[in-house]
Amino acid sequence: MASFITRACILPTMSVANPNPNKPRSPTLDAYYIKRAVELADKSAGFSSPHPNFGCVIEAGRVVGEGFLYAQGTTPAELQAVQAAGGWCRGATAYLNMEPGDCHGEHTAVSAIVQTGVKRVVIGIRHPLKHLRGSAIQAMRSEGIDVDVLGEDLQSDVVEEALKSCLLVNAPLVVRAASQVPYSVFKYAMTLDGKIATNKGHSAWISSNVSRCRVLELRGRSDAIIVGGNTVRNDSMNLGYPRLTARQQGGHSPVRIVVSQTLDLPEIAHLWDTSEVHTIVVTQKGARRSFQKYLASKGVEVVEFEILNPKDVMEYFYECGYLSVLWECGGTLAASAISSRVIHKVYAFIAPKVIGGKGAPSPVGELGMAEMTQALNLHDVSYEQVGCDANVAGCDPLSTVASNALCPDDLIAKPLFPVREASKDCGLSVLSLLIVLRYLVGPDMLVSGFLQPIPDLTPTIPSFAEMSKIDPSLNPYESDIISFYKTWDPYGSFSNFSPHPIQMPDEGGNYSTWSSVEHYYQAHKFYGVQDPAAQECFEAIKSAKSPEEAARIGRKMQRRRPDLVRPDWEAAKIDVMYRALKCKFSIYPHLNSMLLSTVGSILVEGSPHDLFWGGGREGEGLNYLGRLLMQLRSEFVGESSAKVENP
């Protein structure tokens, strides 16, 4: 069960000896051991509640120690691995699927690696949580350990594949960190003609027993299972209806969440039995107060929302600490959740059955799409045949699938191959193979994929190559990013719109006062142009009541009368802004100190629209304002150093 999500990208334990562990590693070998760490990290799935998945492999020519985090608050994977390796740790390499950091302020994992003499550490991904991200890496490097991170220090096709497996095994944590909602998986089973029940509502069972065992695995990986009111109503009419449990003996049991706007629910239902598993009902504020009291008497928790919608519900359970949620709801609630963009991955079990029926429900309700171009495309799609492999691999579906009442260990999902290719390899005609498929008992098709790609937590830094020329000490993975835009932002004083008057010389060497850097910049678009209209615009900008008004006048005139703009403006505008900024940060000591306090950080002007001075919405901007500020910062640091050396 534990290898369900990652089985396609996991390799078996490696035990091939390497007589020279100090020999430079190949990317293939590093990727191999990282994948083993991923496999270990996934071992606790279903046996403990969802948590960050850590696996560790100690290699010294061969695997000498392994470990994985069983549950939150248990012994770190790294400590288990070094204890197993003993004296083999000295000079060895440790492979971790994710940067250590199970608890903030807890350094057991790092100390275990440092104190046992591990020479090198290879890490799959940095920790997704901001308060832990990069801390362990810096701590180990400061102790002289050689630390390589996939995608940063190591890059190749095989490394990219290993990196992807690291993201997959901790997809819930990555998504939660980036989106502030739990990782949500939508699961459904449907017939070949796209129905999840008959037109009478009967659905037991669409999928095979093997597929239902896979669903139990999905449940075991979840903090909670979400259903709608129809599931509860069907539950009350069918004593054999599932209780929405993971059925893992002694393992983790997810909370059951019922979403119902009106609480039009039956009094008798399996889900109201909370003797073993907790049930939460979320509803609209004020719905059926008497029924809420009845549920409370049964031990069911009721949570009210002012306006019931999936986004607010997921934000609530994020605050409750939930990491992963499985949606097993009907089409109406599924459509609402998908529209709210809270569903991240889909698992669709497709059974080789046809039931028809105009009124038979489908997995997803109305999404308001009128054209196929609006369809939502899945990413990283996988296709698996659950159960027997189409009988062409030599298994007898009638004797194997039908005779197993529980999940047989030998019925492992295998990749589906094209029908024509299979028939060619097996000497069967396409028609013959389809006849074989017709008589299969149980095999379903499992199609899975991401509705939203796993977020890339690598910071987007506009024009980083140019910034690193200004300050070579900057690191795109470790340097803090300080964004400023509006004057009321924490670093709003860095803006060219900030209310800090400057005094700048004219051609005759006489100084005049400008209300802001933006006033000076906009006016100098028209500086020196021998046209009364340009001179009039220059004075209007200089006397503008606000930086916004100055910008409005300058931009409007530039659009309407481009002939009034000085011919060298494109070449001169960076220098004009630089001189104004240098004056501003030279005459105001507190601004100078604020700028110097950002040494080591990357400065980004956060305008989503200005792609020249700003960083843009997604880092596509040139960020010239941030670059000029970092250039000034370097100059001021140099001047301070010179004063110290030559007092």
C-alpha positions in Angstrom: 0.0 0.0 0.0 2.7 2.4 0.9 4.2 2.6 -2.6 0.9 3.4 -4.3 1.6 7.0 -5.3 5.3 6.6 -6.1 5.6 3.1 -7.4 6.1 4.2 -11.0 9.3 6.1 -10.1 10.9 3.9 -7.4 13.8 1.6 -7.8 14.6 -1.3 -5.4 17.1 -1.1 -2.7 20.6 -0.8 -4.0 23.3 -3.0 -2.6 26.0 -2.9 -5.3 29.4 -2.2 -3.6 31.5 0.8 -4.7 35.1 0.2 -3.6 35.9 3.8 -3.6 33.2 5.9 -1.9 35.3 9.1 -2.3 35.1 8.8 -6.1 33.1 11.7 -7.7 29.4 10.7 -8.0 27.5 10.5 -11.2 24.1 12.1 -11.5 22.6 8.7 -12.2 23.9 7.3 -8.9 22.7 10.3 -6.9 19.3 10.1 -8.5 19.2 6.3 -7.7 19.7 6.8 -4.0 17.4 9.8 -3.8 14.6 7.6 -5.3 15.3 5.1 -2.6 14.9 7.8 0.0 11.6 8.7 -1.6 10.5 5.1 -1.4 11.4 5.1 2.3 9.6 8.4 2.9 6.4 7.0 1.7 6.4 3.9 3.9 4.2 5.4 6.7 1.4 6.3 4.4 -1.9 5.0 5.8 -0.5 3.9 9.1 -0.2 7.4 10.6 -2.0 10.7 9.8 -0.5 12.6 6.9 2.7 14.4 7.8 5.9 15.6 6.0 7.5 12.5 4.5 11.2 12.1 5.2 13.4 9.3 4.1 17.2 9.0 4.5 19.8 6.6 3.0 23.4 6.4 4.2 25.7 5.2 1.4 29.4 4.2 1.8 30.0 2.2 -1.3 26.7 0.5 -0.5 23.6 1.2 1.6 24.7 1.0 5.2 21.7 2.7 6.9 18.2 3.7 6.2 15.3 5.4 8.0 12.0 7.1 7.5 9.7 9.3 9.7 6.9 7.1 10.9 4.7 9.9 12.3 4.9 13.5 13.5 6.9 13.6 16.7 8.7 10.3 16.2 12.5 9.7 15.6 13.8 11.6 12.6 14.7 9.6 9.5 18.2 10.9 9.6 18.8 9.8 13.2 17.5 6.3 12.4 19.7 6.0 9.4 23.0 7.1 11.1 22.2 4.8 14.1 21.8 1.9 11.7 25.0 2.8 9.8 27.1 3.3 12.9 30.8 3.8 12.2 30.1 3.6 8.4 28.8 7.2 8.5 32.3 8.7 8.6 33.1 9.9 5.1 29.7 8.6 3.8 27.0 10.3 1.8 23.5 10.9 3.1 20.6 11.1 0.7 17.5 12.9 1.9 14.3 13.3 -0.2 13.7 16.7 1.6 15.7 19.1 3.7 15.4 18.2 7.4 13.0 20.3 9.5 10.2 18.3 11.1 10.0 20.7 14.0 11.0 24.4 14.2 14.0 24.9 16.5 14.7 21.1 16.6 18.1 20.2 15.2 18.3 16.5 16.0 18.4 15.5 12.3 21.2 18.0 11.4 23.2 17.1 14.5 23.0 13.4 13.7 24.5 14.0 10.3 27.2 16.4 11.6 28.3 14.5 14.6 28.6 11.1 12.9 31.1 12.5 10.3 28.9 12.3 7.1 31.0 14.0 4.4 28.3 14.8 1.8 24.6 15.3 1.8 22.3 15.2 -1.3 18.9 16.7 -0.8 15.9 16.3 -3.1 14.0 19.5 -2.4 14.3 22.4 0.0 11.8 22.4 2.8 8.5 23.9 1.5 7.8 25.8 4.7 9.2 29.3 4.7 10.4 29.3 8.3 12.4 26.1 7.7 13.4 26.5 4.1 17.2 26.6 3.7 18.0 26.5 7.5 19.3 23.0 7.6 21.2 23.4 4.4 23.0 26.4 5.7 23.6 24.7 9.1 25.3 21.7 7.4 27.3 23.8 5.0 28.6 25.9 7.9 29.9 22.7 9.5 31.9 21.9 6.4 29.6 19.3 4.9 29.3 19.3 1.1 25.6 19.8 0.4 24.1 19.3 -3.1 20.4 20.1 -3.9 18.7 18.6 -6.9 17.9 21.2 -9.5 20.4 23.7 -8.0 23.8 22.0 -7.6 22.9 18.9 -9.6 21.2 19.1 -13.0 20.5 16.4 -15.6 17.5 14.4 -17.0 17.8 11.7 -14.4 18.2 14.3 -11.7 15.0 16.0 -12.9 13.2 12.7 -12.7 14.4 12.1 -9.1 13.4 15.7 -8.2 9.9 15.1 -9.5 9.6 12.0 -7.3 10.6 14.1 -4.3 7.9 16.6 -5.1 5.3 13.9 -5.6 5.9 12.2 -2.3 5.5 15.5 -0.5 2.9 17.1 -2.9 0.5 17.7 0.0 3.0 19.7 2.0 4.2 21.7 -1.1 0.7 22.6 -2.1 -0.4 23.5 1.4 2.7 25.7 1.8 2.0 27.5 -1.4 -1.8 27.7 -1.4 -2.8 28.0 2.2 -5.4 25.2 1.7 -5.1 21.5 2.2 -4.0 19.3 -0.7 -7.3 18.1 -2.2 -7.8 15.0 -4.3 -11.1 14.3 -6.1 -11.8 10.6 -6.5 -14.7 9.0 -8.4 -15.6 5.8 -10.2 -17.7 5.9 -13.3 -18.8 3.6 -16.1 -17.5 3.7 -19.6 -20.3 6.0 -20.6 -19.5 8.4 -17.8 -22.1 7.6 -15.1 -21.4 7.4 -11.4 -24.8 5.8 -10.6 -28.0 4.6 -12.3 -30.9 7.0 -12.8 -32.3 5.6 -9.5 -29.1 6.6 -7.6 -27.7 3.0 -7.2 -23.9 2.8 -7.4 -22.8 -0.3 -5.6 -20.6 -1.3 -7.2 -19.3 0.4 -10.3 -15.7 -0.4 -9.8 -14.0 -3.7 -9.1 -12.9 -4.9 -5.7 -9.2 -4.2 -6.6 -10.1 -0.6 -7.4 -12.0 -0.2 -4.2 -8.9 -1.4 -2.3 -6.9 1.4 -4.1 -9.5 3.8 -2.8 -8.8 2.6 0.8 -5.2 3.5 0.2 -6.2 7.0 -0.9 -8.3 7.4 2.2 -5.4 6.3 4.4 -3.3 9.1 3.0 -5.9 11.7 3.9 -6.7 13.7 7.0 -10.3 13.8 6.0 -12.9 12.5 3.5 -15.4 15.0 2.1 -18.9 14.0 0.9 -22.1 15.9 0.1 -25.6 15.4 1.3 -26.6 12.8 -1.4 -23.9 10.4 0.0 -25.5 10.6 3.4 -29.0 10.2 2.0 -27.9 7.1 0.0 -26.2 5.9 3.2 -29.4 5.9 5.1 -31.2 3.9 2.4 -28.5 1.2 2.0 -27.2 -0.6 5.1 -24.4 -1.9 3.0 -23.2 1.6 2.0 -19.6 2.3 3.0 -18.8 4.0 6.3 -16.0 6.0 4.6 -13.2 4.5 6.6 -9.7 3.5 5.5 -10.1 0.0 7.0 -6.5 -0.2 7.9 -6.3 -2.4 11.0 -4.8 -0.2 13.8 -3.9 2.5 11.3 -4.9 6.0 10.6 -8.7 6.8 10.2 -9.5 10.0 8.4 -12.1 12.4 9.7 -15.4 12.4 7.8 -16.7 15.8 6.6 -20.2 16.3 5.3 -20.9 19.4 3.3 -24.6 20.4 3.3 -26.0 23.8 2.9 -29.5 23.1 4.2 -28.9 20.1 6.5 -31.6 18.2 4.7 -30.1 15.0 6.0 -31.6 11.8 7.6 -31.4 11.2 11.3 -30.2 7.6 10.8 -26.9 7.2 8.9 -23.7 5.4 9.3 -21.8 8.7 9.4 -23.5 9.7 12.7 -21.8 6.8 14.4 -18.7 8.5 15.9 -17.6 5.7 18.1 -14.5 5.0 16.0 -14.2 7.9 13.6 -15.0 11.6 14.1 -17.6 13.3 11.8 -17.8 17.0 11.1 -20.8 18.6 9.3 -20.2 22.0 7.7 -23.3 24.0 6.8 -24.8 27.5 6.3 -25.3 29.6 9.3 -28.7 29.0 10.9 -29.6 25.9 9.0 -31.9 23.5 10.9 -30.9 24.4 14.5 -32.9 21.5 15.9 -31.1 19.0 13.7 -27.7 20.6 14.7 -28.6 19.8 18.3 -29.4 16.3 17.4 -26.1 15.8 15.6 -24.3 17.3 18.6 -26.0 14.7 20.8 -24.5 12.0 18.6 -21.0 13.4 19.0 -21.0 15.0 15.5 -19.3 18.4 15.3 -21.2 21.1 13.4 -19.3 24.1 11.8 -21.4 27.0 10.4 -20.3 29.3 7.7 -21.8 32.7 6.8 -21.7 31.6 3.1 -20.9 28.0 2.5 -18.4 27.5 -0.3 -15.5 25.1 -0.9 -12.8 27.8 -0.7 -13.9 29.0 2.8 -14.3 25.4 4.0 -10.8 24.5 2.8 -9.3 27.6 4.4 -11.0 26.6 7.7 -9.5 23.1 7.6 -6.1 24.6 6.7 -6.3 26.6 9.9 -7.2 23.3 11.7 -3.9 21.8 10.4 -5.2 19.4 7.8 -2.6 18.5 5.2 -4.5 16.3 2.7 -8.2 15.9 2.0 -10.0 13.3 -0.3 -13.2 14.4 -2.0 -15.6 11.5 -2.6 -18.6 13.7 -3.4 -21.2 13.9 -6.2 -21.2 16.0 -9.3 -22.7 19.2 -7.8 -20.3 19.6 -5.0 -17.4 18.5 -7.2 -18.2 21.2 -9.8 -18.3 23.8 -7.0 -14.9 22.6 -5.6 -13.3 22.6 -9.0 -14.7 26.0 -9.9 -13.3 27.3 -6.5 -9.8 25.9 -7.5 -9.4 23.9 -4.4 -9.1 20.5 -6.2 -5.5 19.7 -7.0 -5.5 16.1 -8.3 -8.1 13.8 -9.8 -8.3 10.0 -9.6 -10.9 8.5 -12.0 -11.6 4.8 -11.9 -13.3 3.8 -15.2 -15.1 0.5 -15.2 -15.7 -1.5 -18.4 -19.5 -1.2 -18.0 -22.3 0.7 -19.7 -25.5 1.6 -17.8 -27.0 4.5 -19.9 -29.8 6.6 -18.6 -30.5 10.2 -19.4 -31.0 11.1 -15.8 -28.0 9.1 -14.5 -25.5 11.4 -12.8 -22.0 12.2 -14.0 -18.9 12.8 -11.9 -18.8 16.6 -12.4 -21.8 18.9 -12.5 -22.2 22.2 -14.4 -19.0 24.2 -14.8 -20.4 26.8 -17.2 -18.3 25.8 -20.1 -19.7 26.4 -23.6 -16.7 25.4 -25.8 -14.1 22.6 -25.7 -11.4 25.3 -25.6 -12.6 26.0 -22.0 -12.0 22.4 -20.9 -9.6 21.9 -17.9 -6.6 19.9 -18.9 -4.9 17.5 -16.5 -1.1 17.7 -16.0 1.2 14.7 -15.5 -1.5 12.3 -16.5 -1.0 8.6 -15.7 -2.9 5.6 -17.0 -3.1 2.3 -15.2 -5.1 -0.8 -15.6 -6.1 -1.9 -12.1 -6.1 -5.6 -11.6 -5.4 -8.2 -14.3 -3.4 -7.0 -17.3 -5.9 -7.6 -20.1 -5.3 -11.4 -20.0 -2.5 -11.0 -22.6 0.2 -11.2 -19.9 -1.0 -14.8 -19.1 -3.2 -14.2 -16.1 -6.7 -15.7 -15.9 -9.1 -12.9 -14.9 -11.9 -15.4 -14.1 -9.8 -17.4 -11.7 -7.7 -14.6 -10.3 -9.8 -11.4 -9.9 -13.2 -12.9 -9.3 -12.0 -15.3 -6.7 -10.4 -12.7 -4.5 -12.7 -11.0 -2.0 -10.0 -8.8 -0.6 -7.1 -7.0 -2.1 -4.7 -9.6 -3.4 -1.0 -8.6 -3.2 -0.3 -10.0 -6.6 -2.7 -7.8 -8.4 -0.5 -4.8 -8.7 -1.5 -2.0 -11.1 0.4 -2.3 -14.4 0.7 0.4 -17.1 -1.7 0.1 -19.9 -0.2 -0.5 -23.3 -2.0 0.4 -26.6 -4.4 -2.2 -27.9 -2.8 -2.5 -31.3 0.7 -2.9 -29.8 -0.6 -5.5 -27.4 -2.3 -7.5 -30.1 0.8 -7.4 -32.2 3.0 -8.7 -29.4 0.6 -11.5 -28.5 -0.4 -12.6 -32.0 -4.1 -11.5 -31.4 -6.2 -9.5 -33.8 -7.7 -6.3 -32.4 -11.1 -7.9 -32.5 -9.9 -11.0 -30.6 -8.4 -8.8 -27.9 -11.5 -6.8 -27.6 -13.4 -10.0 -27.1 -11.0 -10.9 -24.3 -11.5 -7.5 -22.7 -15.3 -8.0 -22.9 -15.1 -11.0 -20.6 -12.7 -9.6 -18.0 -14.1 -9.7 -14.5 -12.9 -6.6 -12.6 -10.1 -4.7 -14.4 -10.8 -1.0 -14.4 -8.8 1.9 -15.9 -7.4 4.4 -13.5 -6.7 7.8 -15.0 -5.0 10.3 -12.7 -3.5 13.7 -13.1 -3.2 17.2 -11.6 -5.8 19.8 -12.2 -3.2 22.3 -10.9 0.6 21.6 -11.3 2.5 21.1 -8.1 3.7 24.6 -7.2 7.3 25.5 -7.9 8.5 27.1 -4.6 11.7 28.3 -6.2 11.4 32.1 -5.9 10.8 34.0 -9.2 13.5 36.6 -9.4 13.3 39.0 -12.4 16.6 39.6 -14.2 18.6 37.7 -11.6 21.7 37.3 -13.9 22.0 41.1 -14.1 21.5 41.4 -10.3 24.3 38.9 -9.6 26.7 41.1 -11.6 25.9 44.0 -9.3 26.2 41.8 -6.2 27.9 38.4 -6.7 27.1 37.3 -3.2 23.4 37.0 -4.0 21.9 33.5 -4.1 18.6 32.9 -5.9 17.7 30.0 -3.4 18.9 31.5 -0.2 18.9 35.3 -0.4 15.8 37.1 1.0 13.6 38.8 -1.5 12.4 42.3 -0.5 9.5 43.5 -2.6 8.3 47.1 -2.6 5.7 48.9 -4.6 3.3 51.2 -2.8 4.7 53.9 -0.4 2.8 52.3 2.5 4.6 49.0 2.1 7.3 48.1 4.7 10.0 49.2 2.3 7.8 51.8 0.5 10.4 54.5 1.0 12.4 52.8 -1.7 9.7 53.8 -4.2 10.3 56.6 -6.7 6.9 57.9 -5.5 7.9 58.3 -1.9 7.4 61.8 -0.5 11.0 62.7 -0.1 12.0 66.0 -1.8 15.4 66.1 -3.5 17.6 68.9 -4.6 19.1 68.5 -8.1 21.4 70.9 -10.1 20.4 72.3 -13.5 22.7 73.1 -16.4 24.0 76.2 -14.7 24.9 74.4 -11.5 22.0 76.0 -9.6 20.0 73.6 -7.4 16.3 73.4 -7.4 13.9 71.3 -5.3 11.8 68.5 -6.6 8.9 67.1 -4.6 9.9 63.5 -5.4 12.1 61.3 -7.5 9.1 60.7 -9.8 8.7 64.4 -10.4 12.3 64.8 -11.5 12.2 61.7 -13.7 9.0 62.5 -15.5 10.0 66.2 -16.2 13.3 65.2 -17.7 11.6 63.3 -20.5 11.1 66.8 -22.0 14.3 68.5 -20.7 16.2 70.5 -23.2 13.6 70.2 -26.0 13.3 73.6 -27.8 9.5 73.7 -28.0 7.2 75.8 -25.8 4.9 72.9 -25.3 7.7 70.7 -24.0 8.9 73.5 -21.7 5.3 74.1 -20.5 5.0 70.3 -19.7 8.3 70.4 -17.9 7.1 73.1 -15.5 3.6 71.5 -15.1 5.2 68.3 -13.9 7.6 70.0 -11.6 4.7 71.9 -9.9 2.4 68.8 -9.8 0.7 68.3 -6.4 1.7 64.6 -6.2 4.0 62.0 -7.7 0.9 60.3 -9.2 -0.1 63.6 -10.9 3.4 64.1 -12.2 3.4 60.6 -13.6 0.0 61.1 -15.2 1.1 64.4 -16.9 4.4 62.9 -18.2 2.9 59.7 -19.5 0.0 61.3 -21.2 2.1 63.9 -23.0 4.6 61.1 -24.0 1.7 59.2 -25.6 0.1 62.2 -27.3 3.1 64.1 -28.4 6.1 61.7 -28.7 7.8 64.4 -30.7 8.2 66.5 -27.5 10.2 63.8 -25.8 14.0 64.3 -25.9 15.5 62.2 -28.6 18.0 60.5 -26.3 15.4 59.6 -23.7 15.6 55.8 -24.0 19.4 55.9 -23.5 19.3 58.5 -20.8 16.3 57.5 -18.6 18.3 55.0 -16.5 20.9 57.6 -15.7 18.2 60.2 -14.8 16.6 57.8 -12.4 20.0 56.8 -10.9 21.0 60.4 -10.2 17.7 61.2 -8.5 17.8 58.0 -6.4 21.4 58.7 -5.4 20.5 62.1 -4.2 17.5 60.8 -2.2 19.5 58.1 -0.4 22.4 60.4 0.2 20.6 63.3 1.9 18.3 61.2 4.1 20.3 59.3 6.7 17.4 57.0 7.7 16.8 56.0 4.1 20.5 55.3 3.7 20.5 53.1 6.8 17.4 51.3 5.6 19.0 50.5 2.2 22.2 49.3 3.9 20.1 47.0 6.2 19.1 45.0 3.1 22.6 43.9 2.2 22.5 40.3 1.0 18.8 40.6 0.0 17.3 40.9 -3.5 15.3 44.1 -4.1 12.3 43.8 -6.4 10.0 46.7 -7.4 6.7 44.9 -7.3 4.7 46.7 -10.0 2.7 44.1 -11.9 2.3 46.5 -14.9 5.6 48.3 -15.4 7.9 45.7 -17.0 10.9 48.1 -17.3 11.2 49.5 -13.8 9.3 46.7 -12.1 9.4 43.0 -11.7 6.1 42.3 -13.4 3.3 40.0 -12.2 5.3 36.7 -12.6 8.9 37.9 -12.6 8.9 38.8 -16.3 9.9 42.4 -15.7 13.4 43.9 -16.0 13.2 45.3 -12.4 15.6 48.2 -13.2 14.5 50.2 -10.1 15.5 47.3 -7.9 18.7 46.9 -9.8 19.6 50.6 -9.4 18.9 50.4 -5.7 21.2 47.4 -5.3 23.9 49.2 -7.3 23.6 52.2 -5.0 23.7 49.8 -2.0 27.0 48.3 -3.2 28.4 51.8 -3.7 27.4 52.9 -0.2 28.9 49.7 1.3 32.1 50.3 -0.6 32.3 53.9 0.7 31.7 52.7 4.3 34.4 50.1 4.0 36.8 52.8 2.6 36.1 55.0 5.6 36.8 52.2 8.0 40.1 51.4 6.3 41.2 55.0 6.0 39.7 56.9 9.0 
